């Protein structure tokens, strides 16, 4: 998976993380869980989408900055043309 072009790249704290495009099933699961456990839902989705070689580094990063997972999910949803509620 690491040789596949990233769908989304997140940069923060001098680090760069690459994520693949989510499947419909992954999006369905995330949107079902987001109502009751928003942060856990974002953490689970980003952990599933991060390129394999960066998984350990990403897990350590979000243990220190958990909000980064929500930012990544929000940005991915925007790239997929989901709109925020008015």
C-alpha positions as a printed Julia matrix, in Angstrom:
86×3 Matrix{Float64}:
   0.0    0.0    0.0
   2.89   2.39   0.62
   3.65   2.65  -3.1
   0.06   3.75  -3.88
  -0.5    7.5   -4.16
  -2.18   8.86  -1.06
  -5.77  10.06  -1.27
  -5.09  12.57   1.53
  -1.95  13.82   3.26
  -2.01  15.42   6.7
   0.88  17.58   7.9
   1.41  18.77  11.47
   4.18  19.09  14.03
   6.74  18.63  11.23
   5.29  15.24  10.33
   3.49  14.1    7.19
   0.94  11.26   7.23
  -0.62   9.63   4.16
  -4.08   8.06   4.03
  -5.8    5.93   1.41
  -9.31   6.55   0.12
 -12.0    5.03   2.4
 -14.44   2.43   1.15
 -18.2    2.91   1.37
 -18.33   0.23   4.08
 -15.71   2.1    6.15
 -17.63   5.36   5.77
 -20.9    3.66   6.73
 -19.32   2.21   9.87
 -17.77   5.55  10.84
 -20.98   7.55  10.31
 -22.99   5.0   12.29
 -20.63   5.27  15.26
 -19.96   9.01  15.14
 -23.24   9.91  16.91
 -22.3    8.07  20.09
 -18.49   8.05  20.03
 -17.19  10.73  17.68
 -13.53  10.63  18.7
 -13.32   6.83  18.78
 -14.98   6.71  15.38
 -12.39   9.11  13.94
  -9.5    7.27  15.59
 -10.7    3.92  14.22
 -11.19   5.23  10.68
  -7.82   6.98  10.49
  -6.08   3.92  11.91
  -7.66   1.85   9.13
  -6.74   4.34   6.39
  -3.14   5.27   7.29
  -0.49   3.7    5.06
   0.94   0.59   6.69
   4.47   1.92   7.2
   3.13   4.9    9.19
   0.62   3.11  11.42
   2.82   2.95  14.52
   3.9    6.58  14.14
   0.28   7.7   13.56
  -0.96   5.8   16.62
   1.7    7.5   18.76
   0.89  10.9   17.26
  -2.86  10.67  17.94
  -2.25   9.39  21.46
  -0.66  12.8   22.08
  -2.92  14.82  19.75
  -6.23  12.91  19.44
  -7.98  15.82  17.73
  -5.79  15.25  14.68
  -7.9   12.2   13.83
 -11.06  14.34  13.71
  -9.31  16.87  11.49
  -8.2   14.13   9.08
 -11.71  12.64   8.9
 -13.23  16.07   8.31
 -10.77  16.82   5.52
 -11.31  13.42   3.89
 -15.07  13.93   3.99
 -14.62  17.33   2.28
 -12.49  15.73  -0.43
 -15.3   13.23  -0.99
 -17.7   16.19  -1.4
 -19.68  15.62   1.8
 -21.16  18.87   3.02
 -21.28  20.05   6.58
 -24.83  20.54   7.89
 -26.15  24.09   7.54
